[in-house]
Amino acid sequence: MNTLSTPRVVVAAAVAATALALPAAAAAHPSVYVSSAPADCIAPAGPYTAVELLATCTTQTRYVFTNHGNTYLLRESNGKTSGGVISYAHRPTGLAAASDFNVFALPPKGPATGAQPHATCDVAALNTPTVIRSWQGVDPFYAYVPFQRTAAGVDDNAAMWLPVVQAATGVNLAAVADTDAAREAACEALPGASAGSYVPADATQNTLASWSSGQVHLATAPLEEELAHRDAQIAALGASAALGASGASGAQQVSALQAEIAVLKLDLRHLQLSLPRTIPSPGGLARKGIALTLAGPPKRIVRVRALIGVAQARTLGLRSRVLTIRSVALGADGNAAFILKPATATAARLRRARGSLDLAVDATTGDRHNVVSATLGR
């Protein structure tokens, strides 16, 4: 079977081109671009024309979903083409906030799209604008409440919607298995639900991690080849030594090669952030910051950010969910220990926090990226 698909390079180029055209407001909010392409094509027997080949294809709708600078490619697979991610690229000009118009309607009346990275349960208790906004804040990113116990990996946090779902329906999703079958059973047992009320997430065709892994491979493949070459050299020298042909000079060469291999292995390391055993409270973060360790390729400069949820940032009166950013220099051994502390103005807001905050810390350098999360308790 022969298949046709849109090359990843073309999609990535389109993402880059459209991202440059985004208004400032859209850059910090989701934007969705919809395209279609032939898929699952079957080559007819014998000589055939392009028209005959395309006649065997199905049309596949795809969503290029960009959120906080991260890009994901979703495939329309659940049959629901509305009420998904809210695209701020469709915001009518002259409106200051999403609350100024119906964000839950389809364009051109509103910006809700068919892109749906989460599973949902289509029941009245979860479909009111008040409930949908309750886990997101003034500018909602999604026209639904997710119905799953884990995050979808799109810069989201399940802790934001789990209590909302339980309060609205009585369902504790944390106790529901993370499978479509289990979620469907829990959904369809709710009042007003019927067969079809449960809607699985759209298929994720490419994630930020998968695109990043391609970049990492391009950067590390030459190092891996060099490492294999050095291993082969050591094996050859070892064979010569067994035959008594290399002597002291062979031992010196082996030692030198082993030192080179140690350096190459350090260059191949992924970034790894580590949190302290004791996580501070919001007030503790404001006063003393949070102590972190970071491992990665030696002598790299790494950008490290601390972030909280969008709705939590709004509650505290912060203009951005990013609490602080700093550059960290990894040492010759690829390690660094440092303290991440908010600026004075941000720290003053954090001291007013009531209850816990969801903290994420991300680190980026070149082709390497790592994220860790924690809850800042009282």
N, C-alpha and C positions, 0 to 999 in steps of 0.2 A: 504494500500500500504506500502510495506517495502522498505526502501532505504538503500544504502550503501554509506558511505562517509569516507574520511580519517580523523581519530581523530585529533583534534587540537594539542594534546600533541605531536603526531608524527611530525606534520608540524613544531611546535615550536622547537623541538629538532633538526630537520634538519637544520632549520635556524641558530640555535646556533652553530651547528657543522661546517656549511659552512662558517659562519662569522669568525670563528677562522682561517680559511685557507686563508682568503683574503689577498692580498698584501696591503702594506701601501697605495698605490695610490688609490686602489679600495675602501678603507674604507671611503674616503671622497667623492666618486663619486658613482653613482648608480651601483648596481649589481643585475642581474636578474637570477633566477634559475627556470628552467621550469620542470614541472612534469605533469603526467596525472594520472587519477584515474577513476574507474567506478562510474557512478552517475545515478540517476533516475532509479534504478533497480526495477523491479516488480516481486514479488515472484510468480512463477507458481502455479497452483492449485495442491493440493496433495503433496506427498513427491517429493522432487526434489534434484538434485545434485548441487554442486557449479558451475559446467560448465553450467548447464541449467539456473541457476540464472544469471550468468554473461552474457549469451547470450541475456538477456533482457536489459542490461545496455547500456548506451551511454558513450563514452570516453570523459572525461572533462579535458581540458588543464588548468593548473593553473600556475601563475607566482608569485614566492616569490620575491618581489621587496624591496631591502634595499637601503635607501638613507640617508646619514648623520647619520647613526646609528639607524634610524627608519625603521621598517619593516611593509610591507603591503602585503596582499594576494589578488591578482586579479584573476578573472575567465575569461577565453577567452569567450566573449559573443557577440562581434561585428563582428566576422568573418574575421577580418583583422589580419593576423599573421606576419606582417612585418611592419617596419617603426615606431616602438613605442619607448619605453624607450631604451636608449643606455646603454648597460651593459659593464662596464669597467673591469669586470672579464674576458671578452673576448679579452681584448687588447693584441695584439701580443707582446711578450717579446722584450725588447730592444728599444721600441719606447717611447720617452719622453712625447709626447702629442698626444691627439686625432687628432690634425690637421695633424699629420704625415701620416695618412692613411684614407681610406674612412669610416668614422664613420656611414654613413647612409646606408651601405650595411649590409646584413645579415652575421652571422658567416659562415665560418671562414674568409671571406674577410673583414668583419667588425662586429661591435658589436650591431647593432640595433636589437631589439627583437619585439615580438608581443604584449608585455604589453603596454596598453594604458590607463592611468588613466584620460585622458582628452578627450572631444569631439573634432573632427577635421573637417575641410572642405577641401576636396581634389580638389583644383583648382590650376592652374599654378601660380597664383599670390602669393600663400602661400607655394609653394613647392620647391622654389629654395634654395640651400644651404646658400646663402647670407641672405635671409630673415629668415630662420630657425636659423641661428647662431646669428642674430641681437638681439634677446631678451635673449641670453644665455651667450655669451662670447666665449672664445677660445675653451674650453672643453664643448661642448653641452651635456645636459643630456637627451634631447628628440630629435627624428628625425622628429619633426613636430612643427607647431605653434598651440597652443590650440585655439579652437573656442568656447569659453564660457566666461561669464563675471565674474565668481567667481573661486576662487582657488579650487583645488581638495582635499586639505588637505594632500598633500604629500610633505610638506615643500616647497611649491610653492607660488607664489605671482602674482595674475592676473594683477597687475599694470605693470608688465614687458612685457606682450604680448598684452594688449589692444591697446596701441598706434601703435604697429607694424601691427596688423590686420587692424586698421583703415587707416593707411598710405598705405597699400598694396591693400586694397579692397574698402575702403570708408565706410565700415560697422562699426558703433559705437556699439560694443557689449554691452556696458553699458546700452544701450537703448533696448536691445533685452531680452525678458523674459527668465528666467533661466530654460527653459524646452526644451526637445529634439524637440518638434514640432516647437517651435519658432525659434530655431537655424537652424533646417533643412530648413525652409522657407527662412531664411536670406541667407543661404549658396547657395541654389539652384537657387536663383535669381541673382547670380553673373555670369559674362561672363565666358563661358566655362564650367559651372557646368551642371550637369544632375542628373536624379534620381539616388541616390546612392552615390553622391558626399559627402553628410554629413555622417560622421561616429560617432556614439555615443561612449562614453567611455566604456571600459570593466567594467563589474560588479565588485565592490569591495566586496570581501567575508569577509575579516577581515581587520580592520584598526589598527593603533597604539592605537587609543583611545579605541577600543573594547577590545584589548588584555590588555591594562592598566586597563580598568574597571573591568576585571576579577581579576587582581592582587589586585585592591583596595577592591573588595568584599571579597577576601580571608583574607585580613588584617582587614577589618572592621566588618565582620560578627560576630566574638565573642563579639566585643564591642556593636553591635546592640542587640545581645541576652542579654547581661548584662543590657543594658538600659531597655529592655522590662521587665526583671526580677525586676529591681528597681521600675519601674512604677507599676507593680503588687503589690509589697510590700506596696507602698504608698496608692494604692486603698484599700488594705486590712486594713491598719491602719485607713484610713478614715472611712471605714465601722464600725470598732470597736469604733471609737470616736463617731459616730452617735448613737451607742448603750450605750455610757457612760462607755465603758469598758477599755479605754486606758489612759485617763487623761493626765497629764503633760508629763509623760514618752513617750506617743505616739506622742505628738507634737515634742518632742526632736528627736525622731526617724525619723519623717517625715522631719524635718529640715536637719538632717544628710544625709538622702537619697537624698534630693533635691540637696545638695552640691555635692554628688557623681555623680548625673545625669549631673550637670553642667560641671564637669570635663570630663565625658564620651562624652558629646556632642562636647566639644572642640577637643577631640581626633579624632572625626569623620569628622572634617572639611576638605574640599578640599582646595588646594592652590588657592589663588586668588591674582594676581598682579593687581595693579592699577596705571595707568599713571597720570602724573600731567595734570591740565587743559591746561596749555600752553606747547606745545611741542617745544623744542629748535631746532635751526638750526644745521646743521653739525658743524659749527664753535662753536656754543654755547655748543654743546655736548662735543667738544674737550676741551673747556676752563673750564666749570663748571660741566659737566656731566649731568645726568638726575635724578631727585628726584622721587623715587618710594615708594609705600607702599606695604606690603605683609601680607596676613593673611593665617593662616593654623593651623595645630596641634601644641600645645604648645611645646616649648623647642626643636624644631627640627632644625637641621642645613640644610639650603637649598642652593643648587648651582644655581646661577643666571647668565645667559649669555645675552649679547647684540650682535645681529648679523645684517648684511646687506646682500643684494643680492650678489650672486656669481659674476655676471657680474660687479656690482658696485664696489666690492672689487678689482677686477682685474683692473678696470679703475683707481682706486686710488693707484695702486701698492702695495696692501696689500697681504700678503701671505695667509691669511685666512679671511673668512667672519666673523669670531668671533672677535668682537672688544674688549671685555673684559669679564672676568669671576671673580666672587667673591663669597665667602661664607657668608651667612646671617643667624644669629641666631635669631630664633623666641623667643619672651619672654614668660613668664608664662601665659600671656593672648592670646598667639598665634599670636601676631602682631609684625611688625617691620617696621621702616622707615629708608631708606638708600639712598645713592647716588651712582649711577653706572657711573664710569668715565673711559674712555680709558687710556691705558698706554701712556707715553710721545711720543714714536715713532709712535703709531697709531694715536694719537691726531694730530700730525704734518701733517699726510696724510689727515685727515678729514678736516683740515683747507683749503686744496686745492680744496675741492669739489665744483663743479659748479652745481647749480640746487638742486633738492631734493634727499633724500635718503630714501629707505624703511627700516625701523627699526623693528626688532622683538626682544622681550625680553622673554626668557623662564626660568622657575623655576622648579627645580626637587628636591625631597627628598623622598627616599624610593619608595613607591607605588603611590606618588602624583606628578602630573605634571600640569603646566599651561603655556599658551603662550598668550601674547598680542602683538599687532603691531601698528605702527604709521608711519607717514611720517614726516621726518625731513625737514622742508621747509626752504626757505631763509629768 
